[in-house]
Amino acid sequence: MTTRVAPARPAGPGKSWYPAFLDVEGRRVLVVGGGPVATDKTATLVEHGARVRLVSPLLTDALAAMVADGTVHEHRARRYEPGDIEGCFLAISATGDAAVDRGVWEDAERRGIPINVPGAPPLCSFLVPSTLRRGGLAIAVSTGGASPVVARRVRRDLEALYGPEWEEFLALLHDLRDEMKARYPEAGDRRGAVERLMDTDVLARLAGRDADGARALVRAALGAEETA
């Protein structure tokens, strides 16, 4: 019996993508390709703990180094074969060869495995946004595949609005999380305390390297005595 593959999805402004962040830590992810795009995708995946299965006969120097030092969990030094996708949580095909990329997409569709083909939104069941990270804060920007260049430009603009002080701010809140819960058992009260804090100049103090002043504001929002 032959398994039919759905036609490629239409791309365009009317396409609606469900926003989500994926947990790839410890999961096997297939990357097909050995060029610069595959290098960038692989580096990001291993940064987030994925067990990458890389399939490509040729590799950039950076990818070869990741294979040599064990950063890439598995390397199959040949062209893609259908069995390569078995057991994978998701797949990325970045060969630049339309026929190969479409073949990987078809195999992923048959098995219900999410796939991304950079530069080909109709062959994607998920998109990889341009992401700004400030510690636990992650701001993802996507144009639905219309223009990665625009997404990167918007992300750069956001960098000026959300500087490194946001990472320190979230670290402060994390350190005082248990105290916050103890003082404000009700979630609504905790939200109110954080909103009051956000109305202060706590972020400006952090940006100005006034960590003690920022911590005093955080504790004041908790209703606790300020400490040096």
ChimeraX attribute file (.defattr): number of C-alpha atoms within 10 A of each C-alpha:
attribute: neighborCount
match mode: 1-to-1
recipient: residues
	/A:1	3
	/A:2	4
	/A:3	7
	/A:4	9
	/A:5	13
	/A:6	9
	/A:7	10
	/A:8	16
	/A:9	12
	/A:10	11
	/A:11	16
	/A:12	13
	/A:13	10
	/A:14	8
	/A:15	11
	/A:16	9
	/A:17	12
	/A:18	6
	/A:19	10
	/A:20	9
	/A:21	9
	/A:22	6
	/A:23	10
	/A:24	18
	/A:25	14
	/A:26	12
	/A:27	15
	/A:28	21
	/A:29	25
	/A:30	26
	/A:31	28
	/A:32	29
	/A:33	28
	/A:34	25
	/A:35	18
	/A:36	16
	/A:37	15
	/A:38	24
	/A:39	21
	/A:40	12
	/A:41	17
	/A:42	28
	/A:43	18
	/A:44	12
	/A:45	18
	/A:46	19
	/A:47	12
	/A:48	14
	/A:49	15
	/A:50	23
	/A:51	22
	/A:52	25
	/A:53	20
	/A:54	28
	/A:55	24
	/A:56	18
	/A:57	14
	/A:58	14
	/A:59	19
	/A:60	14
	/A:61	13
	/A:62	15
	/A:63	22
	/A:64	17
	/A:65	13
	/A:66	18
	/A:67	17
	/A:68	12
	/A:69	9
	/A:70	11
	/A:71	19
	/A:72	21
	/A:73	17
	/A:74	15
	/A:75	19
	/A:76	14
	/A:77	13
	/A:78	12
	/A:79	14
	/A:80	22
	/A:81	14
	/A:82	11
	/A:83	8
	/A:84	18
	/A:85	23
	/A:86	14
	/A:87	13
	/A:88	18
	/A:89	17
	/A:90	21
	/A:91	25
	/A:92	25
	/A:93	30
	/A:94	25
	/A:95	23
	/A:96	17
	/A:97	11
	/A:98	12
	/A:99	10
	/A:100	18
	/A:101	22
	/A:102	16
	/A:103	16
	/A:104	25
	/A:105	26
	/A:106	20
	/A:107	19
	/A:108	23
	/A:109	20
	/A:110	12
	/A:111	15
	/A:112	12
	/A:113	17
	/A:114	17
	/A:115	25
	/A:116	24
	/A:117	25
	/A:118	21
	/A:119	14
	/A:120	16
	/A:121	20
	/A:122	16
	/A:123	23
	/A:124	23
	/A:125	20
	/A:126	19
	/A:127	20
	/A:128	17
	/A:129	19
	/A:130	19
	/A:131	17
	/A:132	19
	/A:133	16
	/A:134	18
	/A:135	14
	/A:136	13
	/A:137	12
	/A:138	11
	/A:139	15
	/A:140	17
	/A:141	19
	/A:142	20
	/A:143	18
	/A:144	20
	/A:145	22
	/A:146	15
	/A:147	11
	/A:148	18
	/A:149	12
	/A:150	15
	/A:151	20
	/A:152	18
	/A:153	13
	/A:154	18
	/A:155	20
	/A:156	14
	/A:157	11
	/A:158	15
	/A:159	15
	/A:160	9
	/A:161	9
	/A:162	16
	/A:163	15
	/A:164	16
	/A:165	20
	/A:166	21
	/A:167	16
	/A:168	19
	/A:169	22
	/A:170	15
	/A:171	14
	/A:172	16
	/A:173	16
	/A:174	13
	/A:175	10
	/A:176	16
	/A:177	13
	/A:178	11
	/A:179	15
	/A:180	22
	/A:181	14
	/A:182	11
	/A:183	14
	/A:184	17
	/A:185	11
	/A:186	10
	/A:187	10
	/A:188	9
	/A:189	14
	/A:190	19
	/A:191	12
	/A:192	13
	/A:193	18
	/A:194	15
	/A:195	12
	/A:196	15
	/A:197	19
	/A:198	14
	/A:199	9
	/A:200	14
	/A:201	13
	/A:202	22
	/A:203	22
	/A:204	13
	/A:205	18
	/A:206	20
	/A:207	17
	/A:208	11
	/A:209	12
	/A:210	13
	/A:211	19
	/A:212	14
	/A:213	17
	/A:214	24
	/A:215	21
	/A:216	17
	/A:217	23
	/A:218	25
	/A:219	20
	/A:220	16
	/A:221	21
	/A:222	21
	/A:223	13
	/A:224	14
	/A:225	11
	/A:226	15
	/A:227	11
	/A:228	8
